[in-house]
């Protein structure tokens, strides 16, 4: 059996009710309009626990497995999201995926090295045969990744992230119930090296109101509200928002000994410390002030390559000790 550590997250605490269930004792930060006092506990501080981070100057290699059925229209926005970390600015003076990630560079290890500034989509595999079936346990995902490394279908890379994306017809343990994805680590059989892996699922069919909010409405909450228009599709944008959360957590707390607050088995991390916040003046049930495309009416806050628009969550700034949003 693979030795395994996992961090899972519930995203995005869609409404005030959901938030109250999860952080019922929270108190607000009294900082700025970008800091909705009802969303961020006043005691939030992500302490560094002395362990390794995924630091630069090396890129963080992504080894991606498309598990299940993904059409080109689903895959392309996700690969464009990874390509958007390269720092190219398609819209001068506008917020980008790369500028969103800049906040993560304030997270440094014990010798002062910052987290890597870029990602590289190094290898992709497909599993259209659903080799694990359509009802998967988390432990199966860990062993699935381990088998790909041990069989040399994927290279051993202690500085990489092995990512499994599951299609909308695949159920994964705890997905859509207590989490929208997770990251963890495993020890490979042959080399005994620990590597980072992660899972994110397509929530379109199973729980769009939980894991694609604000592009879908939850099953509870006041009537009369409308979901925002997704720039890349409800399920795909759900994957991308959750990917952003996972990548930030994996880079700053890859082995449960980096930056986090709370229980090591259920920690607050770089993005999960800022639940439900996407823009200035966010409050429970409202993601914040966002840009709106004049033609499609899609809401977003970051530009990417190939004309892409994305909605990315707020990230905890360890220097300013607040949740930083893209304006």
C-alpha positions in Angstrom: 0.0 0.0 0.0 1.2 3.5 -0.7 1.9 5.7 2.3 -0.5 8.6 1.8 -1.2 12.1 3.2 -4.1 14.1 2.0 -5.4 17.6 2.2 -9.0 18.1 0.9 -10.9 21.3 0.6 -14.6 22.3 0.4 -14.9 25.0 -2.2 -16.3 27.6 -2.3 -18.5 27.7 0.8 -21.2 28.8 -1.5 -23.6 30.7 0.7 -23.8 32.1 4.2 -25.5 29.0 5.4 -22.7 26.7 4.1 -20.1 29.0 5.6 -21.8 29.1 8.9 -21.8 25.3 9.0 -18.0 25.2 8.4 -16.6 28.1 10.4 -19.4 28.9 12.7 -17.1 30.6 15.3 -15.3 32.9 12.9 -14.8 36.6 13.5 -13.9 39.1 10.8 -10.7 40.8 9.8 -11.0 44.5 10.1 -8.8 45.4 7.2 -10.2 46.8 3.9 -13.1 46.5 1.5 -11.2 43.7 -0.2 -11.5 41.8 3.1 -15.2 40.8 3.7 -15.3 40.6 7.5 -17.9 37.9 7.6 -15.7 35.5 5.5 -12.2 35.6 7.0 -11.6 34.6 10.6 -9.7 37.3 12.6 -7.3 34.6 13.8 -6.3 33.4 10.4 -2.5 33.1 10.2 -0.9 30.5 8.0 2.2 29.5 10.0 5.2 27.9 8.4 5.9 24.4 9.9 9.5 24.1 8.6 9.0 21.5 5.8 9.8 21.6 2.1 7.8 23.6 -0.4 7.8 23.3 -4.2 10.4 26.0 -4.7 12.0 27.7 -7.6 13.8 28.4 -9.8 12.7 25.1 -11.2 9.2 25.0 -12.8 6.6 22.8 -11.2 6.0 20.0 -13.7 2.4 18.8 -14.0 1.7 15.2 -15.0 -1.9 15.1 -16.0 -4.2 12.1 -16.4 -7.6 12.7 -18.0 -9.6 10.0 -16.4 -12.8 9.3 -18.3 -14.4 11.2 -21.2 -13.2 14.7 -21.8 -14.0 16.4 -25.1 -11.7 19.0 -26.7 -13.9 21.8 -25.6 -13.3 20.6 -22.0 -9.6 20.0 -22.2 -8.5 23.2 -24.1 -9.4 25.8 -21.4 -7.6 23.7 -18.8 -4.4 23.3 -20.8 -4.6 27.1 -21.6 -4.9 27.7 -17.9 -1.6 25.9 -17.3 0.0 27.8 -20.3 -1.1 31.1 -18.7 1.4 30.8 -15.9 4.3 31.6 -18.2 4.1 35.3 -17.4 3.0 36.6 -20.9 0.5 39.4 -20.5 -2.1 39.3 -23.2 -3.8 42.3 -21.8 -1.3 45.0 -20.6 -2.2 46.5 -17.2 -4.8 43.8 -16.6 -4.8 41.0 -14.1 -3.6 37.6 -15.4 -3.2 34.1 -14.2 0.5 34.9 -13.7 -0.2 38.0 -11.7 -2.6 36.0 -9.5 0.2 33.5 -8.8 2.6 36.2 -7.9 1.2 36.3 -4.3 2.5 32.7 -3.9 6.0 33.9 -4.3 5.8 35.4 -0.8 5.7 31.9 0.6 9.4 30.9 1.3 11.0 27.9 2.8 13.4 27.8 5.7 16.4 29.0 3.6 14.4 31.8 2.0 13.6 30.2 -1.3 10.2 31.1 -2.7 7.7 28.8 -4.3 8.2 28.2 -8.0 6.8 30.9 -10.3 5.7 28.7 -13.2 4.1 25.4 -14.1 4.9 23.2 -17.1 2.4 20.7 -18.4 5.0 18.1 -18.9 3.0 15.0 -19.9 -0.6 14.0 -20.4 -2.2 10.6 -20.3 -5.7 9.5 -21.1 -7.8 6.8 -19.5 -11.0 6.6 -21.6 -11.5 3.0 -20.6 -12.2 4.0 -16.9 -9.7 1.4 -15.7 -10.7 2.0 -12.1 -14.4 2.0 -12.8 -16.7 5.0 -12.2 -16.9 4.8 -8.5 -13.4 5.4 -7.0 -11.9 5.5 -3.5 -9.2 8.1 -2.7 -6.7 5.3 -1.9 -7.2 4.0 -5.4 -6.2 7.3 -6.9 -3.0 7.2 -4.8 -2.1 3.7 -6.0 -3.1 4.5 -9.5 -0.5 7.3 -9.6 2.0 5.1 -7.9 1.5 2.4 -10.5 2.0 4.9 -13.4 5.4 6.0 -11.9 6.5 2.4 -11.0 5.7 1.3 -14.6 7.5 4.3 -16.0 4.5 5.6 -17.8 5.2 8.8 -15.9 8.6 9.9 -14.7 9.7 10.1 -11.1 9.7 13.8 -10.2 9.7 14.9 -6.5 9.2 18.5 -7.7 6.2 17.7 -9.8 2.5 17.3 -9.2 0.7 14.2 -10.5 -2.8 15.3 -11.3 -5.9 13.2 -11.9 -8.9 14.9 -13.4 -12.1 12.8 -13.5 -14.9 13.4 -15.9 -18.4 14.3 -14.9 -19.7 10.7 -14.9 -17.1 9.5 -12.3 -17.8 9.5 -8.6 -14.8 9.9 -6.2 -14.9 9.3 -2.5 -15.9 12.5 -0.6 -16.1 14.5 -3.9 -19.2 16.7 -3.9 -19.8 15.7 -0.2 -17.0 17.1 1.9 -14.6 18.3 -0.8 -14.2 19.5 -4.4 -10.7 18.0 -4.7 -7.6 17.1 -2.7 -3.9 16.9 -2.8 -1.6 14.5 -0.9 1.7 12.6 -1.2 2.8 9.0 -1.7 6.0 7.1 -1.5 6.9 5.2 -4.7 7.7 1.6 -4.5 11.1 1.4 -6.2 12.8 4.6 -5.1 11.0 5.3 -1.8 10.8 8.9 -2.9 7.8 11.0 -1.8 5.8 12.7 -4.6 2.8 15.0 -4.7 -0.4 14.0 -6.3 -3.9 15.6 -6.6 -7.4 15.0 -7.7 -10.1 17.4 -9.1 -13.4 16.3 -10.6 -15.8 17.8 -13.0 -18.7 18.9 -10.9 -21.1 19.7 -13.7 -23.4 16.7 -13.2 -22.9 15.9 -9.5 -22.6 19.2 -7.6 -22.4 22.4 -9.7 -23.9 24.5 -6.9 -21.2 23.4 -4.5 -18.0 23.1 -6.7 -18.8 25.5 -9.6 -20.3 28.4 -7.5 -20.8 31.2 -8.5 -21.5 29.8 -11.9 -24.2 27.6 -10.5 -26.6 28.0 -7.6 -26.6 25.7 -4.5 -29.7 23.6 -3.7 -30.4 25.8 -0.8 -30.5 29.6 -0.3 -32.8 32.5 -0.9 -34.9 32.5 -4.1 -34.5 35.1 -6.8 -30.8 34.8 -7.2 -29.1 34.1 -10.6 -25.9 32.2 -11.3 -23.1 34.1 -13.1 -22.2 33.2 -16.6 -19.1 30.9 -16.9 -16.5 32.0 -19.4 -15.5 28.4 -20.2 -18.5 26.3 -19.1 -19.9 25.5 -15.7 -18.1 22.2 -15.3 -14.8 23.4 -16.8 -14.7 26.6 -14.8 -15.4 24.6 -11.7 -12.4 22.4 -12.4 -10.2 25.4 -13.0 -11.2 27.2 -9.8 -10.6 24.1 -7.8 -7.4 23.4 -9.7 -6.2 26.9 -8.6 -7.0 26.0 -5.0 -5.2 22.7 -5.2 -2.1 24.1 -6.9 -1.7 26.8 -4.3 -2.1 24.3 -1.5 0.2 21.7 -3.0 3.0 24.2 -3.7 2.9 25.8 -0.2 2.1 22.6 1.8 3.1 19.6 -0.3 3.8 17.2 2.5 1.6 18.6 5.4 4.6 20.4 6.9 4.5 23.7 5.0 2.2 26.7 5.4 -1.2 25.9 7.0 -3.4 26.6 10.0 -5.3 24.1 12.1 -5.4 20.4 12.0 -2.8 18.8 9.8 -5.4 16.5 8.4 -7.8 19.3 7.6 -5.7 22.4 7.3 -6.5 25.9 6.0 -4.1 26.6 3.2 -3.2 29.4 0.8 -6.6 29.6 -0.9 -8.9 27.7 1.5 -8.1 30.4 4.1 -10.1 32.8 1.9 -13.4 30.9 1.3 -15.9 32.2 -1.2 -13.9 35.3 -2.1 -13.2 36.2 -5.8 -13.3 40.0 -5.9 -13.4 43.1 -3.8 -16.4 43.6 -1.5 -17.3 39.9 -1.3 -19.6 38.7 1.4 -21.4 35.3 2.0 -23.4 34.5 -1.2 -21.7 37.2 -3.2 -18.3 36.5 -4.8 -17.2 40.1 -5.1 -17.0 42.7 -7.8 -15.9 41.0 -11.0 -15.2 41.9 -14.7 -18.0 41.1 -17.1 -17.5 40.3 -20.8 -19.6 42.8 -22.9 -20.6 40.1 -25.4 -20.9 36.8 -23.5 -21.8 38.4 -20.1 -19.4 35.9 -18.6 -17.8 36.9 -15.2 -14.0 36.7 -14.7 -11.1 38.3 -13.0 -8.0 37.1 -14.9 -6.8 36.9 -18.5 -5.0 33.9 -19.9 -3.4 32.8 -23.2 -5.5 32.5 -26.4 -8.0 35.1 -25.3 -9.1 33.0 -22.3 -10.8 34.5 -19.3 -10.8 32.8 -15.9 -12.3 33.3 -12.4 -9.6 32.7 -9.8 -10.1 32.7 -6.0 -8.5 35.0 -3.5 -5.2 33.9 -2.0 -3.8 34.5 1.5 -1.0 37.0 1.4 1.5 36.0 4.2 3.2 39.4 4.1 0.1 41.6 4.3 -1.8 38.9 6.3 -5.0 39.3 4.4 -6.8 37.8 1.5 -5.6 39.2 -1.8 -8.0 39.4 -4.8 -7.4 40.4 -8.4 -8.9 43.8 -9.0 
